[in-house]
Amino acid sequence: MNLDHASVRGLPGVGPAKEVTLAALGIHTIDDLLHYFPFRYEDRRIKPLAAWQDGERITVRATLDGTATIRWRGSKSMMSARLRVDGQNLVLGTWFSQHYLKSRLTDGRVITITGKWNAQKRLIVVSETSFDASEVQRANVPFLPVYHASKAFGSRQLHQLIMKAIERHYNDIPERLPYALTQKYRLRPLRDAIKAMHRPVDAEDLRQARRRLAFEEFLMFQLQLHWFRQHRHEPKGIEKRVPGDVLGTFVSRLPAALTEAQRRACEEIARDLRGTKMMARLLQGDVGSGKTWVALFACYTAYSAGYQSALMAPTEILAEQHYREACRILSTFGMEARLLTGSVSTRERTSTLQDLAEHKVDVLVGTHALLTDDVLFAKLGLVVTDEQHRFGVSQRSVLRTKGESPDVLMLSATPIPRTLALAVYGDVDVSVLNELPRGRQPIKTVAYSMSREEEAIRIVRRALAQGQQAYIVAPTIEESETLETAAVTDVFNRLTDKLAGFSVSLLHGRMSAKEKEDIMRAFRDGQIHVLVSTTVIEVGIDVPNATVMVIYNAERFGLAQLHQLRGRVGRGKEASTCVLLAEAGNETAKARIQTMVQTQDGFAIAEKDLELRGPGEFLGVRQSGLPQFAVGDIVRDQNIMTVAREEATAMLQSDEFWLTPSYEPLRDAISSLPEQAFYRD
Ligand SMILES: Nc1ncnc2c1ncn2[C@@H]1O[C@H](COP(=O)(O)OP(=O)(O)OP(=O)(O)O)[C@@H](O)[C@H]1O
């Protein structure tokens, strides 16, 4: 029986109405149903009290000590009872709106409950209660699968239906991987893996099931990716005549020597620009590693071959900073740099556009203002985008159409693991700046509870007394403006009082570009001592005299963001401090803060962040272009991805793959590929 085509309609209990509700979940065939995997599992293994973590959902056998009491608030009830767990330990059980259970909660009765543990109050907020042996047995699975379900079709009901489908069609579940491969990597048969996903016997069972399914998914993905690349039209780049000593000339005019990593990246870029292939290179640098100079080198190289460059940044402040640095470094070569943002005056804009078209401008720096139709280059040969994941997919490609196959350099201050880079950006080459310019000192990071604000302020005051500056950041979402400014204003008002005698200023997303720029400039020039800000300072601001960073409600930020923020200090010769003020949170929140305290390596932090938050959140964007997998996790399962990649490459080159019947399912999968799947830009 072909499960791909078998409707769920044939399953016991599924009539026309159920069919519709299942279809709403995207389940049409039995194959869909079998592959509708839980999005998480509830850990139902009974653990001793000592192993319970605060905030964790736990399952435990408990003996009632006394009877339950009920309190009412309006129509809502709260029922409490003392419970004995693990022998003699007493804890409190609380049931919300479940007063109907009261008559069954009798003194001395043994029950099995599942609920959330509050360690401080020694209290379990109970969500499920099992009274008799059969109920307990039913509930007694080590991992309870939880499915994305609908009101009409609950998670539990879905689970039952899936188990029925497995029972009935176990032998119909086909094998898609050839035997040789399952043997080589000791992968279990697909049917066993599917069964284990829906009802794992233990943790190892689940692990093996996930491994098998992730392998298959990744292999398919890689096969499709490679096959597609082999058949697509490779855009040809334009060979640039770059003088042989281009790097030597560039370096000779710099205010300091390049780091080894910068030098390597520059060499790679020069090689790319000389080549016939269009450059698609990702420059990944940890905070403060000096990406700008490398980007400017790329512009200089394009210039030396007679081409113009465009450098696009996600915010005005950052574009302005790049522009200033471009003027400082590139003017020594007689290069003309111009700035184009939303706040450039019409007159200036008009003259810039004219000069651009007449090739009097060599580097155009700006925000997405560069993308408008009337921005026309005479001879655009290089496009540099900073933090390109902040731009929409369509925005990124517009800039490229302004030249004839221009080379592309993407800067990223969010270090991401290599596998992820490959998955996100596809076929790019990667240069990594994993080294800081000489003379930098490590940043001392401390985590305080919010109640220790005073101590943080003392650290700020000490730095100010030595003529240094400080950043204070309060949590916000750039877009939600009313809330944000209120929070920042609060902190600002308090600090203005407490730091009397120093100049304290406020910076937030609602200010005009001009206001922001004025404040940043004043801060850069040392006229402002303390900058209280929202995350608008997040990207790229470079003020070496700032040595203290205090972050309020640090638990609300992602790790990558905290790392970015912290990277604003420690950019000069003085020692710097970062204070994370955080509310005590759950384990994940604590783990995040600890990671920040322990390491300053952006790549290590990025991996941790991905592990704790998931890739979508890490990049902060839904449109990140990350491929979604049902089971595999591009971060946690990086090794599997690497193996799948190698296998896919080898497979496509082997006769066996193209000729042997056992590879047929994989061959079929390749040909059913929608092409746009790989046009990311
Ligand atoms: N090789 C070098 N030696 C000394 N200083 C350098 C070197 N390269 C860059 N710098 C300086 O280091 C500072 C940080 O460089 P840059 O702003 O390019 O960092 P970045 O990689 O963009 O980091 P971030 O993403 O944190 O902004 C700048 O002041 C820059 O002038």
The ligand as a Tripos MOL2 file, in Angstrom:
@<TRIPOS>MOLECULE
LIG
   31    33     1     0     0
SMALL
NO_CHARGES

@<TRIPOS>ATOM
      1 N1         44.5680   46.0060   12.5590 N.pl3     1 LIG1
      2 C1         44.0940   46.9270   13.3720 C.ar      1 LIG1
      3 N2         44.8810   47.4830   14.3150 N.ar      1 LIG1
      4 C2         44.4200   48.4070   15.1580 C.ar      1 LIG1
      5 N3         43.1610   48.8810   15.1370 N.ar      1 LIG1
      6 C3         42.3240   48.3650   14.2190 C.ar      1 LIG1
      7 C4         42.7380   47.3760   13.3050 C.ar      1 LIG1
      8 N4         41.6890   47.0520   12.5220 N.ar      1 LIG1
      9 C5         40.6750   47.7970   12.9270 C.ar      1 LIG1
     10 N5         41.0450   48.5970   13.9400 N.ar      1 LIG1
     11 C6         40.2130   49.5140   14.7000 C.3       1 LIG1
     12 O1         39.4340   48.7030   15.5500 O.3       1 LIG1
     13 C7         38.1540   49.2550   15.7440 C.3       1 LIG1
     14 C8         37.0860   48.2200   15.4250 C.3       1 LIG1
     15 O2         37.0360   47.9630   14.0580 O.3       1 LIG1
     16 P1         35.6500   47.8060   13.3230 P.3       1 LIG1
     17 O3         34.7420   48.9120   13.7090 O.co2     1 LIG1
     18 O4         35.9330   47.5230   11.9150 O.co2     1 LIG1
     19 O5         35.1740   46.4990   14.0360 O.3       1 LIG1
     20 P2         34.0820   45.5200   13.5370 P.3       1 LIG1
     21 O6         34.7450   44.2880   13.0730 O.co2     1 LIG1
     22 O7         33.1850   46.2340   12.6270 O.co2     1 LIG1
     23 O8         33.3970   45.1740   14.8780 O.3       1 LIG1
     24 P3         31.9380   45.4780   15.3360 P.3       1 LIG1
     25 O9         31.0960   44.5060   14.6260 O.co2     1 LIG1
     26 O10        32.0400   45.2730   16.7790 O.co2     1 LIG1
     27 O11        31.6900   46.9010   14.9690 O.co2     1 LIG1
     28 C9         38.1000   50.4880   14.8880 C.3       1 LIG1
     29 O12        38.3720   51.6070   15.7050 O.3       1 LIG1
     30 C10        39.1960   50.2870   13.8920 C.3       1 LIG1
     31 O13        39.7280   51.5070   13.4440 O.3       1 LIG1
@<TRIPOS>BOND
     1     1     2 1
     2     2     3 ar
     3     2     7 ar
     4     3     4 ar
     5     4     5 ar
     6     5     6 ar
     7     6     7 ar
     8     6    10 ar
     9     7     8 ar
    10     8     9 ar
    11     9    10 ar
    12    10    11 1
    13    11    12 1
    14    11    30 1
    15    12    13 1
    16    13    14 1
    17    13    28 1
    18    14    15 1
    19    15    16 1
    20    16    17 2
    21    16    18 1
    22    16    19 1
    23    19    20 1
    24    20    21 2
    25    20    22 1
    26    20    23 1
    27    23    24 1
    28    24    25 2
    29    24    26 1
    30    24    27 1
    31    28    29 1
    32    28    30 1
    33    30    31 1
@<TRIPOS>SUBSTRUCTURE
     1 LIG1         1 GROUP 0 **** ****
